[in-house]
Amino acid sequence: MPITFIPNDPRSKGGPPPRAQTPRAERPGTVAGFTYVPHSAAAQHPLGDPEFLFWQSREAALAAIQTFESLSGGKVKDWFGSSRKIDLLPDDGVDLNAYYDRGSVTFFHYTTSGKTTWSGASTDVVAHEVGHALLDQMRPELWDGAYTETGAFHEAFGDCMALLTAFADPVTLADVRRRMRKPNFVEATAEDLSAGVRRALGPQHAASKPRHARNKFQWALPSTLPPVGPPNVLTGEIHSFARVFTGCFYDLVLNILSNAAGSKAPTTAHGAGGSGDERRRKSAGHQRRLPEAQHSIGERGDARTGRGVGRHHDPYPGCQPHRAFKSRDHGLTQAARRGTQ
């Protein structure tokens, strides 16, 4: 029996509408999966109905895992702590939130001005939280990391899983691939949850607008950034700072697509790397770069060549991930050097 499924977010602009589709098969007991709340049989339940929320969040969670497995080349065997299952809670009460806590992925509802936000109705939000769980089962030491960048990377991984889950949907990909360098419904995540925050807490709250993967944010020492701020300001808060990493990832996707189309010039979400504006930024000393490691490492040495890996030496000139990360640094190498003096 088909279910009603929202492939992106209830408030996504220009994306595919809700559709009827056959729900994914349940995962076998030999791999990581979910424990479910009591629910009725699959059917096309009305949007916002508790049964719709169950099937919507289940479908989104399974889509996220399957997307990850299709890219990693292997099955996710278990979650953190060798747990075979974690709880999937589609609506656990009143809150403007969603979270992963090592035992569950949990979603809520919240009503403001007569409008209700169900965080579990957004494939963006569900895939993001499942992303936390996927990273945690691979690298559990990152869960309680003391660095701002560590927490931000966890948040960025969740946003990147939301992006990948969207790209893995054939209808979504066909819809968005020709307009990825412009604002679009995939690179903007969790629009409905952001709208709820905006109604409840006002437009200056950091979460009152969607986080955008298509952005111009550049790395800076988190201690030099404001601790909090409005949505358009990069701050030291981990969800805000995550946009640097998510922006790198989105640029990487554009670089890969550009390379596949035959272009050799690295690109960003805001245009080709060889543009006049980009050349002016480089000549002014504003070439953005994010080295491969950044916690108190200073100048690295290449054991194969004996050369230092510094601002003017590019050891991976044809590497698409390196091109994407290279576009995001603003004085990072000098900052790392200062940290070792």
Residue pairs with C-beta under 8 A, 6 or more apart in sequence:
1 22
1 41
1 42
1 43
2 20
2 21
2 22
2 23
2 42
2 43
2 44
3 20
3 21
3 22
3 23
3 42
3 43
3 44
3 45
3 52
3 55
3 56
3 59
4 18
4 19
4 20
4 44
4 45
4 47
4 52
4 55
4 56
5 18
5 19
5 20
5 21
5 55
5 56
5 59
6 18
6 47
6 56
6 121
6 122
6 123
7 15
7 16
7 19
7 123
7 166
7 169
7 171
7 172
8 15
8 16
8 122
8 123
8 124
8 166
8 172
8 185
8 186
9 15
9 122
9 123
9 124
9 125
9 185
9 189
9 190
9 191
9 192
10 47
10 118
10 121
10 122
10 191
10 192
11 191
11 192
11 195
12 124
12 185
12 188
12 191
13 185
13 188
13 191
14 175
14 184
14 185
15 172
15 175
15 176
15 185
15 186
16 169
16 171
16 172
16 175
18 47
19 171
20 44
21 59
23 42
23 55
23 58
23 59
24 58
24 59
24 62
24 63
24 66
26 33
27 33
27 34
27 62
27 65
29 84
30 77
31 75
31 76
31 77
31 78
31 84
32 65
32 75
32 76
32 77
32 78
32 79
32 83
32 84
32 85
32 137
33 84
33 85
34 58
34 61
34 85
34 86
34 87
34 88
34 105
35 85
35 86
35 87
35 88
36 54
36 58
36 88
37 54
37 88
37 89
37 90
39 51
39 54
39 55
40 51
42 55
43 51
45 51
45 52
45 55
46 52
47 121
48 116
48 118
48 121
50 90
50 91
52 121
53 90
53 91
53 107
53 118
53 120
53 121
54 90
56 90
56 120
56 121
56 123
57 88
57 90
57 107
57 120
57 121
57 126
58 88
58 90
59 123
60 122
60 123
60 126
60 127
60 130
60 165
61 88
61 105
61 126
61 127
61 130
63 123
63 127
63 165
63 168
63 169
64 126
64 127
64 130
64 131
64 134
64 161
64 162
64 165
65 76
65 130
65 134
66 168
67 127
67 161
67 164
67 165
67 168
68 76
68 134
68 161
68 164
69 75
69 76
70 168
71 164
76 134
76 137
78 84
78 137
79 85
79 86
79 102
79 133
79 136
79 137
80 102
80 133
80 136
80 137
80 140
80 143
81 102
83 103
86 102
86 103
86 104
86 105
86 133
87 103
87 104
87 105
87 106
88 104
88 105
89 104
89 105
89 106
89 107
89 120
90 107
90 120
91 107
91 108
91 109
91 118
91 120
92 106
92 107
92 108
93 108
93 109
94 108
94 109
94 110
95 108
95 109
95 110
96 108
96 110
96 117
96 119
96 193
96 196
96 197
96 200
96 201
97 108
97 119
98 105
98 106
98 107
98 108
98 119
98 120
98 125
98 126
98 128
98 129
98 193
99 105
99 106
99 129
100 106
100 129
100 130
100 132
100 133
100 136
102 133
102 136
102 143
105 126
105 129
105 130
105 132
105 133
106 129
107 118
107 119
107 120
107 125
107 126
107 129
108 118
108 119
108 120
109 116
109 117
109 118
109 119
110 116
110 117
110 196
110 200
111 117
112 196
112 199
112 200
113 199
115 195
115 196
115 199
117 192
117 193
117 195
117 196
118 192
119 125
119 190
119 192
119 193
120 126
121 192
122 190
122 191
122 192
122 193
123 162
123 165
123 166
124 162
124 166
124 189
124 190
124 191
125 162
125 189
125 190
125 193
127 158
127 161
127 162
127 164
127 165
127 166
128 158
128 159
128 161
128 162
128 189
128 190
129 158
130 161
131 157
131 158
131 159
131 160
131 161
131 162
132 154
132 157
132 158
134 157
134 161
135 142
135 154
135 157
135 158
136 142
136 143
142 150
142 153
142 154
143 154
145 151
145 154
147 295
148 222
148 236
148 238
148 241
149 222
149 241
149 294
149 295
151 238
152 238
152 239
152 241
152 242
152 244
152 245
153 242
153 245
154 238
154 242
155 238
155 239
155 242
156 242
156 243
156 244
156 245
156 246
156 249
159 189
159 211
159 213
159 242
159 246
160 213
160 245
160 246
160 249
162 189
162 190
163 186
163 187
163 189
163 213
163 246
163 249
163 250
163 253
166 172
166 173
166 176
166 186
167 173
167 186
167 253
172 186
176 184
176 185
176 186
177 257
180 186
180 187
180 214
180 253
180 254
180 257
180 269
181 214
181 254
181 267
181 269
181 270
181 271
182 214
183 212
183 214
184 214
185 191
186 213
187 212
187 213
187 214
187 250
187 269
188 210
188 211
188 212
188 213
189 210
189 211
189 212
189 213
190 210
190 211
191 210
193 207
194 207
194 208
194 209
194 210
197 205
197 207
197 208
198 205
198 208
198 209
201 207
201 208
202 208
203 209
203 230
204 230
205 230
205 231
206 228
206 229
206 230
206 231
206 235
206 237
206 239
206 240
207 231
207 239
208 230
208 231
209 231
209 232
211 239
211 242
211 243
211 246
212 243
213 243
213 246
213 247
213 249
213 250
213 269
214 247
214 250
214 269
214 270
215 243
215 246
215 247
215 250
215 269
216 247
216 270
217 234
217 243
217 244
217 247
217 328
218 244
218 288
218 328
218 329
218 330
219 244
219 288
219 290
219 294
219 328
219 329
219 330
219 332
220 234
220 330
220 331
221 335
222 236
222 241
223 236
225 234
225 235
225 236
225 241
226 233
226 235
226 236
227 235
227 236
227 237
228 235
228 237
229 235
229 237
229 240
233 240
234 240
234 241
234 243
234 244
235 241
244 290
244 328
247 269
247 328
248 290
248 324
248 325
248 327
248 328
249 324
250 269
251 267
251 268
251 269
251 323
251 324
251 327
251 328
252 320
252 321
252 323
252 324
252 325
254 267
254 268
254 269
255 266
255 267
255 320
255 323
255 324
256 320
258 265
258 266
258 267
258 272
259 320
263 272
265 272
265 273
265 274
266 273
266 320
266 323
266 324
266 326
266 327
267 273
268 324
268 327
271 277
271 278
272 278
273 323
273 327
281 287
281 288
286 330
287 311
287 326
287 329
288 326
288 327
288 328
288 329
288 330
289 311
289 325
289 326
289 327
289 328
289 329
289 332
289 333
290 325
290 326
290 328
290 329
290 332
291 297
291 300
291 309
291 325
291 329
291 332
291 333
291 336
292 325
293 300
294 332
294 336
296 336
296 339
296 340
297 336
297 340
298 336
298 337
298 339
298 340
299 308
299 309
299 310
299 333
299 336
299 337
299 340
300 308
300 309
301 307
301 308
301 309
302 308
302 309
302 315
305 315
307 313
309 315
310 333
311 333
311 334
314 322
314 326
316 322
